[in-house]
Amino acid sequence: MSVFGPVVKIHPVVLASICDSYERRNEGASRVIGTLLGTIDKHSIEVTNCFSVPHNESEDEVAVDMEFAKNMYDLHKRVSPTEVIIGWYATGFDITEHSVLIHEYYSREASNPIHLTVDSALQSGKMNIRAYVSAQMGVPGKTVGVMFTPLTVKYIYYDTERIGVDLLQRTRLTPSRTKGLTSDLSQVGCAASRIQDMLTTVLAYIEDVLSGKATADNSVGRFLMDLVNKVPTISAEDFENMLNSNINDLLMVTYLSNLTQAQIALNEKLVLL
């Protein structure tokens, strides 16, 4: 639970990249570190990307390849100029003395950077993910220390990331922990089933409120009103015509793409003759 500060919103691709870096770490390395990229607004910090940074760590000292980190950030800016350095991550459960030294480097690259810890080794039985922000403490004129204060962590995703998250969730139900990609038609069917289940839940709630079995919630009512207002007013005949037209366009594009692919394959074979 956070004491103060912004909310840290993490995308699934960041956690996947951190776990992949940990699995690919050098032999003998106890943890991996890296740079966090994202955007900052007044009340939240959104972590959208990251990359690992090579480092050597022992009981007495730590060395970070700062030149590599700078070059990687320059390359990322060419692809995503809106993403800036917002902090750094480290695998592990605790904050060590070396974490303070690494945090000092990132304090020169970003204003008040965050520190993200990912328990990739599952030391507590699950992957604990925590975010911290540093604050100096001590007596003026004396030795100054650093205190890491926890922040609230939330997980968000884009619509495209939702597909990967749903696929990972389905692997939990298979003994081999593997699951193949589903067809487009199957995905549409699953989405329709989810919508039907949600509509059933909403209708059951409305009936309970109208019959007096449940207490009305004004916030839920406002959400339902917004949902109803977003539904376009269209007749069933116009909707069917629009749907058929879009399906025909999709089938035409699919046919043209298959025809183009066949032409390219035929041309390659003729060139080899």
C-alpha positions in Angstrom: 0.0 0.0 0.0 1.4 3.4 -0.9 2.0 6.2 1.5 2.0 9.0 -1.0 2.9 9.6 -4.6 1.5 8.7 -8.0 0.0 5.4 -9.1 2.3 3.1 -11.1 0.4 1.5 -14.0 2.3 -1.4 -15.6 1.6 -3.1 -18.9 1.9 -6.9 -19.4 4.7 -6.6 -22.0 6.9 -5.0 -19.3 6.5 -7.9 -17.0 7.1 -10.4 -19.8 10.3 -8.6 -20.8 11.6 -8.6 -17.3 10.9 -12.4 -16.8 12.6 -13.1 -20.2 15.7 -11.1 -19.2 15.8 -13.1 -15.9 15.6 -16.4 -17.7 18.4 -15.4 -20.1 20.7 -13.9 -17.5 24.4 -14.8 -17.4 25.6 -17.8 -15.5 26.2 -16.9 -11.9 24.1 -13.7 -12.0 21.7 -13.4 -9.1 19.5 -10.8 -10.6 19.0 -8.6 -13.7 18.4 -4.8 -13.9 17.1 -2.6 -16.6 15.6 0.7 -17.6 11.9 1.5 -17.4 10.3 3.6 -20.2 6.9 5.2 -20.2 4.9 8.4 -19.7 4.2 10.6 -16.7 1.2 12.7 -15.9 0.1 14.5 -12.8 -1.4 11.5 -10.9 0.1 8.4 -12.4 3.2 6.9 -14.1 2.5 4.5 -17.0 5.2 1.9 -17.7 4.9 0.8 -21.3 8.3 -0.6 -22.2 11.7 -1.6 -20.8 15.1 -3.1 -21.7 17.7 -4.9 -19.7 21.1 -3.3 -18.9 24.2 -5.5 -18.4 25.8 -5.2 -15.0 28.3 -7.0 -12.7 27.5 -7.3 -9.0 29.5 -8.7 -6.1 29.3 -8.3 -2.4 31.6 -5.2 -2.4 30.8 -3.4 -5.6 28.5 -3.1 -8.6 29.3 -2.0 -12.2 26.6 -0.9 -14.7 27.2 -0.6 -18.4 25.9 3.0 -18.6 27.0 3.4 -22.2 24.9 0.5 -23.3 21.9 2.0 -21.4 22.4 5.3 -23.2 22.6 3.8 -26.6 19.6 1.6 -26.1 17.5 4.6 -25.0 18.6 6.5 -28.1 17.4 3.7 -30.3 14.1 3.5 -28.4 13.5 7.2 -28.9 13.7 6.7 -32.6 10.8 4.2 -32.5 8.8 5.7 -29.6 9.7 9.4 -29.0 7.0 9.8 -26.5 8.5 7.3 -24.1 11.0 8.7 -21.6 13.0 7.1 -18.8 10.9 6.9 -15.7 13.0 4.6 -13.6 14.6 1.2 -13.4 13.7 -2.4 -12.4 15.5 -5.2 -10.6 14.6 -8.8 -10.1 14.5 -9.9 -6.5 12.4 -9.4 -3.4 14.5 -6.9 -1.4 16.2 -3.6 -1.9 20.0 -3.9 -1.4 22.8 -1.5 -0.8 23.7 -1.7 -4.4 20.2 -0.6 -5.3 20.9 2.8 -3.8 24.0 3.3 -6.0 22.1 2.3 -9.2 19.2 4.5 -8.2 21.6 7.5 -7.9 22.5 7.0 -11.6 18.9 6.9 -12.7 18.3 10.0 -10.6 20.5 11.9 -13.1 18.5 10.5 -16.0 15.0 11.2 -14.7 13.4 13.4 -12.2 12.4 11.4 -9.1 12.6 7.9 -10.8 10.7 4.9 -9.6 12.3 1.6 -8.7 10.4 -1.6 -9.6 11.2 -4.9 -7.9 9.9 -8.2 -9.5 10.2 -11.4 -7.4 10.9 -13.6 -10.5 12.3 -16.4 -8.3 8.9 -16.6 -6.4 10.6 -16.4 -3.0 7.3 -15.6 -1.4 5.3 -18.2 -3.3 4.1 -15.7 -5.9 5.5 -13.0 -8.2 5.4 -9.9 -5.9 5.7 -6.7 -7.9 6.4 -3.5 -5.9 7.2 0.0 -6.9 9.2 2.6 -4.8 10.2 6.2 -5.0 13.2 7.5 -3.1 13.4 10.3 -0.6 16.5 11.7 1.2 16.5 11.5 5.0 19.0 12.6 7.7 20.1 15.6 9.7 21.2 18.7 7.7 25.0 19.0 7.4 25.4 15.3 8.3 25.3 12.1 6.4 22.2 11.8 4.2 20.5 8.5 3.6 17.9 7.3 1.2 14.5 5.9 2.1 12.4 4.0 -0.4 8.7 4.6 -0.1 6.2 2.1 -1.7 3.7 3.2 -4.3 0.4 1.7 -5.5 0.8 -0.6 -8.4 -1.9 -1.3 -11.0 -2.0 -3.5 -14.1 -3.4 -2.1 -17.4 -3.3 -3.3 -20.9 -4.1 -2.2 -24.5 -6.7 -4.2 -26.5 -3.9 -5.9 -28.4 -2.2 -7.0 -25.2 -5.4 -8.5 -23.9 -5.2 -11.3 -26.5 -1.8 -12.4 -25.1 -3.0 -12.1 -21.5 -6.1 -14.2 -22.2 -3.9 -16.9 -24.0 -1.6 -17.0 -21.0 -4.6 -17.5 -18.7 -5.8 -20.5 -20.7 -2.4 -22.2 -20.3 -3.0 -22.5 -16.6 -5.7 -25.1 -17.3 -3.6 -27.4 -19.4 -1.1 -29.9 -17.8 1.6 -29.2 -20.4 1.2 -25.4 -19.8 1.0 -24.9 -23.6 -1.9 -23.7 -25.7 -2.2 -23.0 -29.4 -3.6 -19.9 -31.0 -7.3 -20.0 -31.7 -8.8 -19.0 -35.0 -10.4 -15.7 -35.7 -13.9 -17.2 -35.7 -13.2 -18.9 -32.3 -12.1 -15.5 -30.8 -15.3 -13.9 -32.1 -17.3 -16.7 -30.5 -15.5 -16.3 -27.2 -16.0 -12.6 -27.2 -19.7 -13.0 -27.9 -20.0 -15.5 -25.1 -18.4 -13.1 -22.6 -20.7 -10.3 -23.7 -23.7 -12.5 -23.3 -22.5 -13.5 -19.8 -22.0 -9.9 -18.8 -25.5 -8.9 -20.2 -27.0 -11.7 -18.1 -25.3 -10.4 -15.0 -26.5 -6.9 -15.7 -30.1 -8.0 -16.3 -30.1 -10.1 -13.1 -28.9 -7.1 -11.1 -31.5 -4.8 -12.7 -34.3 -7.3 -11.9 -33.1 -7.6 -8.3 -33.1 -3.8 -7.9 -36.6 -3.5 -9.4 -38.0 -6.3 -7.1 -36.3 -4.9 -4.0 -34.0 -7.8 -3.5 -30.9 -5.6 -4.0 -30.1 -2.0 -3.0 -29.7 0.4 -6.0 -26.2 1.8 -6.5 -26.2 5.3 -8.1 -22.7 4.8 -9.6 -23.8 1.5 -11.3 -26.9 3.3 -12.6 -24.7 6.0 -14.2 -22.5 3.4 -15.8 -25.6 1.7 -17.3 -27.0 5.0 -18.5 -23.7 5.8 -20.3 -23.7 2.3 -21.8 -27.3 2.7 -23.1 -26.6 6.1 -24.6 -23.6 4.8 -26.5 -25.7 2.2 -28.3 -26.5 3.7 -31.7 -30.2 3.9 -32.7 -30.5 1.8 -35.8 -33.2 -0.5 -37.2 -32.6 -4.2 -37.5 -32.8 -4.1 -41.3 -30.2 -1.3 -41.6 -27.9 -3.2 -39.2 -28.2 -6.4 -41.2 -27.4 -4.6 -44.4 -24.4 -2.9 -42.9 -23.1 -6.2 -41.4 -23.5 -8.0 -44.8 -21.7 -5.2 -46.6 -18.8 -5.3 -44.2 -18.6 -9.1 -44.5 -18.6 -8.9 -48.3 -15.7 -6.3 -48.1 -13.8 -8.6 -45.8 -14.3 -11.6 -48.0 -13.1 -9.5 -51.1 -10.0 -8.4 -49.3 -9.2 -12.0 -48.2 -9.7 -13.2 -51.8 -7.4 -10.5 -53.2 -4.7 -11.2 -50.6 -4.8 -15.0 -51.4 -4.7 -14.2 -55.1 -1.7 -11.9 -54.7 0.1 -14.6 -52.6 -0.5 -17.2 -55.3 0.8 -14.9 -58.0 3.9 -14.1 -56.0 4.6 -17.9 -55.4 4.0 -18.6 -59.1 6.4 -15.9 -60.2 9.1 -17.2 -57.8 8.8 -20.6 -59.4 8.9 -19.2 -62.9 12.1 -17.3 -62.1 13.8 -20.4 -60.8 13.1 -22.3 -64.1 
